[in-house]
Amino acid sequence: MKIIACIKQVPDSEAKVKAENGQVTWGDAPLVINPFDEYAVEGALQQKEANGGTVTALCIGPETAREALKHALAMGADEAILVSDPALNDIDSVGAARVLAAAINKIGGADMVMFGRQTLDNGAGVTPPQTARVLGWPMLGWVGQIKVDAGSVQVERVLEEGRQTVKANLPAVLSIVQSIGEPRYPSFMGIRKASKAAIPVWSVAELGVSVPAAVVTRVEISNPPTAETVCEIIAGETPEAIAETLADKILAEKVL
């Protein structure tokens, strides 16, 4: 079985967002693998252990995204591929889906493609179904359990209303949720292997796909005004005197 885990590099969850020159910036926050995508890697590794095969980590991003791919390799992925091109700097989810689908077809022979349920930075959660649409494969979302049998996959979807069991023929695209199980920690040997791994970089030209212009309208944003709070301590010789002074101030400020 050949499984592809699509991941993304995002700012650390502790990062503070601010506006700079009318656009959102994460400042100097460290970049990490998208936490939700760790569950996609975990789900892929579980299926590799259950059914045999390989796991390939796939990422669109700049050169720094190699570190996110190395994290997936350290967890146990067999190989990693980075799609990096200046033309992808302002790509939206539609463009990302087309590029990912082209990369998946270039890898070839995939039985399942797994995503996290959403990304930490944008959080739209639409790239998995959009990629499935481009590939022409069935889409199974919010997957918490997976069972593969005779060319089909049966999953348990984790919904607000409860649990739903559905089945689809392979190949298929899945978005994985936390119920799949806690992502495993990278082992020492896995970290060593990842540090030495050669990660090929594919350009848009190599994929033979044109990148559509982003359809998202970006508006100028600004930081909220800083609120200044002045605290006054009311003193007095007795509680009654303090209460009387407080009442006078409340009346004077027309609070009541």
RODO-2510 file (C-alpha; in nm, 4 decimals, decimal comma):
residues 256
     n   res          X          Y          Z
     1     m     0,0000     0,0000     0,0000
     2     k     0,1264     0,3465    -0,0939
     3     i     0,0155     0,6325     0,1271
     4     i     0,0874     1,0026     0,0855
     5     a     0,0598     1,2320     0,3885
     6     c     0,0196     1,5969     0,2874
     7     i     0,1609     1,8353     0,5456
     8     k     0,2250     2,2073     0,5813
     9     q     0,4716     2,4214     0,7740
    10     v     0,3037     2,6805     0,9957
    11     p     0,4037     2,9236     1,2723
    12     d     0,4157     2,7816     1,6230
    13     s     0,0818     2,7901     1,8042
    14     e     0,2293     3,0248     2,0655
    15     a     0,2995     3,2904     1,8007
    16     k     0,1291     3,6286     1,8324
    17     v    -0,0355     3,7678     1,5207
    18     k     0,0025     4,1355     1,4374
    19     a    -0,0498     4,3680     1,1432
    20     e     0,2446     4,5075     0,9509
    21     n     0,2102     4,7235     0,6391
    22     g    -0,1552     4,6300     0,6186
    23     q    -0,0937     4,2531     0,6180
    24     v    -0,0901     3,9761     0,8765
    25     t     0,2519     3,8781     1,0090
    26     w     0,3619     3,6150     1,2591
    27     g     0,6810     3,8019     1,3402
    28     d     0,9818     3,5862     1,4252
    29     a     0,7757     3,2913     1,5471
    30     p     0,9403     2,9507     1,4921
    31     l     0,7968     2,7432     1,2059
    32     v     0,6814     2,3871     1,2768
    33     i     0,4837     2,1078     1,1148
    34     n     0,1114     2,1850     1,1281
    35     p    -0,0067     2,0098     1,4484
    36     f    -0,3188     1,8713     1,2773
    37     d    -0,1004     1,7207     1,0038
    38     e     0,0845     1,5137     1,2630
    39     y    -0,2386     1,3138     1,2955
    40     a    -0,2359     1,2580     0,9181
    41     v     0,1182     1,1206     0,9425
    42     e     0,0168     0,9064     1,2401
    43     g    -0,2825     0,7670     1,0499
    44     a    -0,0622     0,6902     0,7506
    45     l     0,1947     0,5116     0,9683
    46     q    -0,0773     0,3066     1,1371
    47     q    -0,1976     0,1836     0,7973
    48     k     0,1577     0,1084     0,6892
    49     e     0,2028    -0,1060     1,0018
    50     a    -0,1321    -0,2794     0,9496
    51     n    -0,1128    -0,3415     0,5744
    52     g     0,2501    -0,2900     0,4741
    53     g     0,3696    -0,0406     0,2173
    54     t     0,5261     0,3037     0,2277
    55     v     0,4466     0,6529     0,3508
    56     t     0,5521     0,9620     0,1575
    57     a     0,5303     1,3072     0,3162
    58     l     0,4398     1,5810     0,0664
    59     c     0,4582     1,9543     0,1313
    60     i     0,4171     2,2814    -0,0600
    61     g     0,6334     2,5561     0,0838
    62     p     0,9637     2,7417     0,0871
    63     e     1,3004     2,5805     0,1525
    64     t     1,2415     2,6146     0,5278
    65     a     0,9575     2,3614     0,4956
    66     r     1,2249     2,0907     0,4788
    67     e     1,2211     2,0963     0,8592
    68     a     0,8522     2,0042     0,8679
    69     l     0,9199     1,7188     0,6256
    70     k     1,2111     1,6034     0,8412
    71     h     0,9712     1,5867     1,1356
    72     a     0,7474     1,3532     0,9349
    73     l     1,0505     1,1439     0,8380
    74     a     1,1589     1,1259     1,2021
    75     m     0,8120     1,0002     1,2931
    76     g     0,8565     0,7135     1,0480
    77     a     0,7711     0,8295     0,6945
    78     d     0,9805     0,6550     0,4272
    79     e     1,0423     0,9530     0,2023
    80     a     0,9566     1,3199     0,1655
    81     i     0,9025     1,5547    -0,1278
    82     l     0,8951     1,9345    -0,1257
    83     v     0,7161     2,1394    -0,3900
    84     s     0,8772     2,4815    -0,3852
    85     d     0,8492     2,7618    -0,6386
    86     p     0,8284     3,1438    -0,6156
    87     a     0,5031     3,1200    -0,8131
    88     l     0,3449     2,9518    -0,5094
    89     n     0,4109     3,2317    -0,2602
    90     d     0,0551     3,3705    -0,2673
    91     i    -0,1256     3,0520    -0,3604
    92     d    -0,4793     2,9956    -0,2292
    93     s    -0,6497     2,6653    -0,1468
    94     v    -0,7701     2,6116    -0,5055
    95     g    -0,4197     2,6542    -0,6408
    96     a    -0,2744     2,4373    -0,3645
    97     a    -0,5195     2,1593    -0,4492
    98     r    -0,4169     2,1655    -0,8154
    99     v    -0,0471     2,1602    -0,7310
   100     l    -0,0884     1,8813    -0,4742
   101     a    -0,2941     1,6748    -0,7180
   102     a    -0,0237     1,7163    -0,9830
   103     a     0,2446     1,6089    -0,7331
   104     i     0,0372     1,3095    -0,6240
   105     n    -0,0032     1,2031    -0,9866
   106     k     0,3706     1,2490    -1,0440
   107     i     0,4490     1,0262    -0,7437
   108     g     0,2021     0,7756    -0,8848
   109     g     0,0425     0,4608    -0,7495
   110     a    -0,1027     0,6118    -0,4313
   111     d    -0,3783     0,4178    -0,2574
   112     m    -0,4598     0,6837     0,0014
   113     v    -0,3796     1,0503     0,0489
   114     m    -0,4150     1,1816     0,4038
   115     f    -0,4480     1,5369     0,5314
   116     g    -0,4958     1,6899     0,8734
   117     r    -0,8455     1,8304     0,9217
   118     q    -0,7232     2,1897     0,8827
   119     t    -0,4149     2,4084     0,9049
   120     l    -0,3243     2,6172     1,2053
   121     d    -0,2592     2,9373     1,0095
   122     n    -0,5615     2,9570     0,7760
   123     g    -0,7868     2,6901     0,9208
   124     a    -1,0265     2,6703     0,6242
   125     g    -1,0111     2,2913     0,5983
   126     v    -1,1067     2,2942     0,2289
   127     t    -0,7822     2,1779     0,0662
   128     p    -0,8503     1,8026     0,1215
   129     p    -1,1878     1,7997    -0,0588
   130     q    -1,0584     2,0341    -0,3280
   131     t    -0,7626     1,8000    -0,3912
   132     a    -0,9968     1,5007    -0,4047
   133     r    -1,2113     1,6867    -0,6592
   134     v    -0,9113     1,7555    -0,8838
   135     l    -0,7944     1,3926    -0,8576
   136     g    -1,1450     1,2602    -0,9131
   137     w    -1,1184     1,0421    -0,6019
   138     p    -1,3709     0,9886    -0,3218
   139     m    -1,3304     1,2150    -0,0182
   140     l    -1,3733     1,0921     0,3395
   141     g    -1,3564     1,3690     0,5982
   142     w    -1,3216     1,3858     0,9773
   143     v    -1,1810     1,0334     0,9930
   144     g    -1,1107     0,8858     1,3363
   145     q    -1,0667     0,5170     1,2484
   146     i    -0,9560     0,3423     0,9286
   147     k    -0,9904    -0,0147     0,8041
   148     v    -0,8670    -0,1245     0,4612
   149     d    -1,0043    -0,4387     0,2991
   150     a    -0,9881    -0,5726    -0,0575
   151     g    -0,9432    -0,2482    -0,2465
   152     s    -1,1757    -0,0396    -0,0316
   153     v    -1,1485     0,1658     0,2853
   154     q    -1,4030     0,1841     0,5659
   155     v    -1,3759     0,4732     0,8095
   156     e    -1,5501     0,6026     1,1160
   157     r    -1,6210     0,9741     1,0837
   158     v    -1,6229     1,1782     1,4056
   159     l    -1,9125     1,4238     1,3849
   160     e    -2,0809     1,6550     1,6331
   161     e    -2,3919     1,4382     1,6163
   162     g    -2,2008     1,1168     1,6853
   163     r    -2,0185     0,8620     1,4699
   164     q    -2,0790     0,7718     1,1065
   165     t    -1,9347     0,4685     0,9266
   166     v    -1,8799     0,5063     0,5521
   167     k    -1,6963     0,3102     0,2855
   168     a    -1,5261     0,4037    -0,0433
   169     n    -1,3191     0,2372    -0,3117
   170     l    -0,9478     0,3095    -0,3245
   171     p    -0,7714     0,5331    -0,4122
   172     a    -0,9258     0,7897    -0,1788
   173     v    -0,8484     1,1135     0,0037
   174     l    -0,8943     1,1261     0,3825
   175     s    -0,8795     1,4104     0,6331
   176     i    -0,7791     1,2825     0,9756
   177     v    -0,8897     1,4027     1,3197
   178     q    -0,7430     1,3529     1,6661
   179     s    -0,9409     1,0341     1,7351
   180     i    -0,6925     0,8465     1,5157
   181     g    -0,4541     0,8445     1,8130
   182     e    -0,1806     1,0581     1,9620
   183     p     0,0996     1,1215     1,7116
   184     r     0,4111     0,9255     1,7977
   185     y     0,7240     1,1078     1,9082
   186     p     1,0153     1,1035     1,6651
   187     s     1,2634     0,8390     1,7763
   188     f     1,6363     0,9031     1,8110
   189     m     1,7067     0,6792     1,5141
   190     g     1,4291     0,8501     1,3208
   191     i     1,5798     1,1912     1,3877
   192     r     1,9210     1,0707     1,2702
   193     k     1,7675     0,9221     0,9566
   194     a     1,5751     1,2411     0,8846
   195     s     1,8839     1,4592     0,9257
   196     k     2,0605     1,2652     0,6513
   197     a     1,7633     1,2223     0,4197
   198     a     1,7745     1,3686     0,0695
   199     i     1,4508     1,5588     0,0059
   200     p     1,3867     1,6235    -0,3644
   201     v     1,2422     1,9628    -0,4578
   202     w     0,9934     1,9881    -0,7424
   203     s     0,9072     2,3105    -0,9232
   204     v     0,5765     2,3991    -1,0864
   205     a     0,7351     2,3429    -1,4279
   206     e     0,8361     1,9896    -1,3311
   207     l     0,4782     1,9158    -1,2298
   208     g     0,3465     2,0472    -1,5605
   209     v     0,0713     2,2491    -1,3969
   210     s    -0,0174     2,6156    -1,4253
   211     v    -0,0757     2,8030    -1,1019
   212     p    -0,4049     2,9927    -1,1082
   213     a    -0,4129     3,3490    -0,9805
   214     a    -0,5318     3,3728    -0,6220
   215     v    -0,9014     3,4506    -0,6033
   216     v    -0,8904     3,5610    -0,2400
   217     t    -0,9278     3,9342    -0,1901
   218     r    -0,6841     4,0627     0,0692
   219     v    -0,7902     4,3670     0,2631
   220     e    -0,5681     4,5981     0,4614
   221     i    -0,5755     4,5318     0,8327
   222     s    -0,4458     4,7196     1,1328
   223     n    -0,3630     4,6383     1,4910
   224     p    -0,6384     4,7149     1,7436
   225     p    -0,5888     5,0362     1,9418
   226     t    -0,4064     4,9976     2,2675
   227     a    -0,6389     5,0242     2,5635
   228     e    -0,5101     5,2349     2,8523
   229     t    -0,6470     5,1533     3,1955
   230     v    -0,6010     5,3788     3,4976
   231     c    -0,6547     5,2240     3,8373
   232     e    -0,7235     5,4411     4,1426
   233     i    -0,7037     5,3036     4,4949
   234     i    -0,9545     5,4631     4,7319
   235     a    -0,8311     5,4923     5,0873
   236     g    -1,0091     5,5879     5,4057
   237     e    -0,9976     5,5460     5,7788
   238     t    -1,3080     5,3263     5,7917
   239     p    -1,4998     5,1059     5,5457
   240     e    -1,7876     5,3532     5,5662
   241     a    -1,5612     5,6429     5,4666
   242     i    -1,4212     5,4408     5,1724
   243     a    -1,7740     5,3515     5,0590
   244     e    -1,8866     5,7144     5,0793
   245     t    -1,5872     5,8338     4,8755
   246     l    -1,6490     5,5616     4,6182
   247     a    -2,0162     5,6556     4,5896
   248     d    -1,9265     6,0232     4,5354
   249     k    -1,6826     5,9297     4,2566
   250     i    -1,9369     5,7030     4,0858
   251     l    -2,1948     5,9855     4,0911
   252     a    -1,9410     6,2391     3,9728
   253     e    -1,8393     6,0191     3,6775
   254     k    -2,2109     5,9606     3,6019
   255     v    -2,1644     5,5840     3,6125
   256     l    -2,5024     5,5692     3,7828
***
